[in-house]
Amino acid sequence: MSIIGKDDDDDDLIGIGKLPDHVLIEILVRAGVSEWPQTSCVNKHWASLFRSQCFWQAALSFTYPFADPSTTWPGPIPPPDSSKRRFMALYISEHILASDPQIQVDEIVGHTYLFLKEQLQLSIMPPHSGILHGTVIDQFIACGKSRDIAHELASRIWLAVLDNLEENHHTFYLLKRLAREGDIFLPYPYTKSVKVQWRVFEKLFTDFRDCFNHVDYYDILACAKSRFQPIPSTWLGY
């Protein structure tokens, strides 16, 4: 659904612009998430509507009517403090973490994804990945998930976050730090899965291969060899 098509007259836009804000918000919400970035650029007033709490409350109610009105839950990760944050969490749970049909759309899953990604993208030194992983596990267990489900959800969230980090120098340095972190022997489910550890090295040796200097490459390669045997031939060769 497009609010303003290529052939629309200025009169059409002016007519829509005369609508009360609450009616306009209901129309914008129904345009679909993919339309929102372009639609918010129509004029300053529309852009301000997309920043308003009223818009995100309407978007949450329309798109996720099943969402629990309560935003409190036990656990170490603070609950979301806005309708926008809740919408983002549900959208991420539905569209980024829904590769397994057995995993239902769950606000706490998307919110945990946001928490982990934001912690890893801190400009200062992010917390140790073992601490972050333990926080994620504790959050799911506090919300009533079994140890097995908590471990599976945490692994899926880690993989999704790693796959959706921007390809820039900050991410390169972050991945190098994650690769170099020493193994911490913790009881299940507090150990990160092999899939997560593998993905860190895989991204370094594929997406960021050209960023290595000679010393860094062989240092990270030694870390990979200490954890995985054999390693893929595509990781070899500086």
C-alpha positions as CSV (number, residue, x, y, z in Angstrom):
1,M,0.0,0.0,0.0
2,S,1.5,3.3,-1.0
3,I,0.3,6.6,0.5
4,I,1.6,8.8,-2.3
5,G,2.2,7.4,-5.7
6,K,4.4,8.8,-8.4
7,D,1.5,10.3,-10.3
8,D,-0.3,11.8,-7.4
9,D,-1.1,15.5,-7.6
10,D,0.0,18.0,-5.0
11,D,-3.8,18.5,-4.3
12,D,-4.0,14.9,-3.1
13,L,-1.1,15.4,-0.6
14,I,-2.7,18.7,0.6
15,G,-6.0,16.9,1.1
16,I,-4.4,14.2,3.2
17,G,-2.5,16.8,5.1
18,K,-5.8,18.4,6.3
19,L,-6.8,15.3,8.1
20,P,-6.6,15.2,11.9
21,D,-3.4,13.7,13.2
22,H,-5.2,10.7,14.8
23,V,-6.8,9.8,11.4
24,L,-3.5,10.4,9.5
25,I,-1.7,8.1,12.0
26,E,-4.2,5.3,11.4
27,I,-3.6,5.7,7.6
28,L,0.2,5.7,8.0
29,V,0.2,2.7,10.2
30,R,-1.7,0.7,7.6
31,A,0.8,1.6,4.9
32,G,3.1,-1.1,6.0
33,V,6.6,-1.0,7.6
34,S,8.4,-1.1,4.3
35,E,6.7,2.2,3.3
36,W,7.4,4.1,6.5
37,P,11.0,5.3,5.8
38,Q,9.8,6.9,2.5
39,T,6.5,8.2,3.9
40,S,8.2,9.9,6.8
41,C,10.2,12.0,4.3
42,V,7.1,13.6,2.7
43,N,7.2,16.6,5.0
44,K,8.3,17.7,8.5
45,H,4.9,17.1,10.1
46,W,4.7,13.5,8.9
47,A,8.2,13.0,10.1
48,S,7.2,14.3,13.6
49,L,4.2,11.9,13.6
50,F,6.6,8.9,13.1
51,R,8.5,10.1,16.1
52,S,5.4,10.4,18.3
53,Q,4.4,8.0,21.0
54,C,0.8,8.1,19.5
55,F,2.1,6.6,16.2
56,W,3.9,3.7,17.8
57,Q,1.0,2.9,20.1
58,A,-1.3,2.8,17.1
59,A,1.3,0.7,15.2
60,L,1.6,-1.7,18.1
61,S,-2.1,-2.1,18.5
62,F,-2.8,-2.6,14.7
63,T,0.1,-4.9,13.9
64,Y,0.3,-6.9,17.1
65,P,-3.1,-6.9,18.7
66,F,-2.2,-10.0,20.7
67,A,0.7,-8.1,22.5
68,D,0.3,-8.3,26.3
69,P,-0.4,-4.8,27.5
70,S,1.9,-5.4,30.4
71,T,5.6,-4.6,29.7
72,T,7.0,-6.0,32.9
73,W,8.7,-9.3,33.4
74,P,11.3,-10.8,35.8
75,G,15.0,-11.1,34.9
76,P,18.1,-8.9,34.6
77,I,17.2,-7.2,31.3
78,P,15.0,-4.1,31.9
79,P,11.7,-4.1,30.1
80,P,11.0,-1.7,27.2
81,D,10.2,1.8,28.1
82,S,8.2,2.8,25.0
83,S,5.7,1.6,22.4
84,K,8.4,2.0,19.7
85,R,10.7,-0.3,21.6
86,R,8.0,-2.9,22.0
87,F,7.1,-2.7,18.3
88,M,10.7,-3.2,17.3
89,A,11.1,-6.2,19.6
90,L,8.0,-7.9,18.2
91,Y,9.0,-7.1,14.6
92,I,12.4,-8.5,15.1
93,S,11.0,-11.6,16.7
94,E,8.7,-12.1,13.8
95,H,11.0,-11.2,10.9
96,I,14.6,-11.9,12.0
97,L,14.2,-14.7,14.5
98,A,11.4,-16.6,12.9
99,S,13.4,-19.1,10.8
100,D,12.1,-21.9,13.0
101,P,8.2,-22.1,12.8
102,Q,8.2,-23.7,16.3
103,I,9.5,-20.5,17.8
104,Q,6.5,-18.2,18.3
105,V,6.6,-14.4,18.0
106,D,7.7,-13.4,21.5
107,E,8.4,-9.8,22.6
108,I,11.1,-10.9,25.1
109,V,13.0,-12.7,22.3
110,G,13.1,-9.5,20.2
111,H,13.9,-7.3,23.2
112,T,16.8,-9.6,24.1
113,Y,18.1,-9.3,20.6
114,L,18.0,-5.5,20.9
115,F,19.8,-5.7,24.3
116,L,22.6,-7.9,23.0
117,K,23.2,-5.9,19.8
118,E,23.3,-2.6,21.7
119,Q,25.7,-4.0,24.3
120,L,28.0,-5.3,21.6
121,Q,27.9,-2.0,19.7
122,L,28.9,0.2,22.7
123,S,31.6,2.7,21.7
124,I,33.5,1.9,24.9
125,M,34.6,-1.6,25.7
126,P,31.5,-3.9,25.6
127,P,31.1,-6.4,28.4
128,H,32.7,-9.8,28.1
129,S,30.6,-12.0,25.8
130,G,30.4,-14.7,28.6
131,I,28.7,-12.1,30.9
132,L,26.3,-11.1,28.1
133,H,25.5,-14.7,27.3
134,G,24.8,-15.5,30.9
135,T,22.5,-12.5,31.2
136,V,20.5,-13.7,28.2
137,I,20.2,-17.2,29.6
138,D,19.2,-15.9,33.0
139,Q,16.5,-13.7,31.4
140,F,14.9,-16.6,29.5
141,I,15.0,-18.9,32.6
142,A,13.5,-16.1,34.7
143,C,10.6,-15.9,32.2
144,G,9.9,-19.6,32.5
145,K,11.8,-21.1,29.6
146,S,13.5,-24.4,30.1
147,R,17.3,-24.6,30.1
148,D,17.3,-26.3,26.7
149,I,15.0,-23.6,25.2
150,A,17.0,-20.8,26.9
151,H,20.2,-22.2,25.3
152,E,18.6,-22.5,21.9
153,L,17.0,-19.1,21.9
154,A,20.3,-17.5,23.1
155,S,22.2,-19.2,20.3
156,R,19.7,-18.0,17.7
157,I,19.9,-14.5,19.0
158,W,23.7,-14.5,19.0
159,L,23.7,-15.7,15.4
160,A,21.1,-13.2,14.3
161,V,23.0,-10.3,15.9
162,L,26.3,-11.3,14.4
163,D,24.7,-11.6,10.9
164,N,23.1,-8.1,11.2
165,L,26.1,-6.1,12.4
166,E,27.2,-3.4,10.1
167,E,30.4,-4.1,8.1
168,N,32.7,-1.5,9.5
169,H,35.9,-1.1,11.6
170,H,34.0,-1.3,14.9
171,T,32.5,-4.6,14.0
172,F,35.9,-5.9,12.8
173,Y,37.5,-5.0,16.1
174,L,34.5,-6.5,18.0
175,L,34.8,-9.8,16.2
176,K,38.5,-9.9,16.8
177,R,37.9,-9.4,20.5
178,L,35.3,-12.1,20.6
179,A,37.6,-14.5,18.8
180,R,40.4,-13.8,21.2
181,E,38.3,-14.1,24.4
182,G,39.5,-17.1,26.4
183,D,37.2,-20.0,26.9
184,I,35.3,-19.8,30.2
185,F,34.2,-23.3,31.3
186,L,30.7,-22.9,32.7
187,P,27.9,-25.4,33.2
188,Y,25.2,-25.9,30.5
189,P,23.4,-23.8,29.4
190,Y,25.8,-21.0,30.2
191,T,28.4,-22.0,27.6
192,K,28.0,-20.4,24.1
193,S,27.2,-22.9,21.4
194,V,29.9,-24.0,18.9
195,K,27.7,-22.5,16.1
196,V,28.1,-19.0,17.6
197,Q,31.9,-19.4,18.1
198,W,32.2,-20.7,14.5
199,R,30.2,-17.8,13.1
200,V,32.6,-15.3,14.7
201,F,35.6,-16.8,12.9
202,E,33.6,-17.3,9.7
203,K,32.7,-13.7,9.4
204,L,36.3,-12.6,10.2
205,F,37.8,-14.8,7.5
206,T,35.1,-14.0,4.9
207,D,33.5,-10.6,5.4
208,F,36.6,-8.9,6.9
209,R,39.4,-10.8,5.3
210,D,40.9,-7.7,3.6
211,C,41.0,-5.8,7.0
212,F,43.7,-8.1,8.5
213,N,47.3,-7.2,8.7
214,H,49.8,-10.0,8.7
215,V,50.1,-10.3,12.5
216,D,46.4,-10.1,13.2
217,Y,45.6,-12.8,10.6
218,Y,47.9,-15.4,12.0
219,D,46.9,-14.6,15.6
220,I,43.2,-15.1,14.8
221,L,44.0,-18.2,12.7
222,A,45.9,-19.7,15.7
223,C,42.8,-19.0,17.9
224,A,40.6,-20.8,15.3
225,K,42.9,-23.8,15.1
226,S,42.9,-24.1,18.9
227,R,39.1,-24.5,18.8
228,F,38.2,-26.2,15.6
229,Q,39.8,-29.1,13.8
230,P,39.9,-29.2,10.9
231,I,39.3,-25.6,9.8
232,P,37.9,-24.8,6.3
233,S,40.5,-24.3,3.6
234,T,38.7,-21.0,2.7
235,W,40.0,-19.6,6.0
236,L,43.6,-20.2,5.0
237,G,45.9,-17.9,3.0
238,Y,46.7,-14.4,3.9
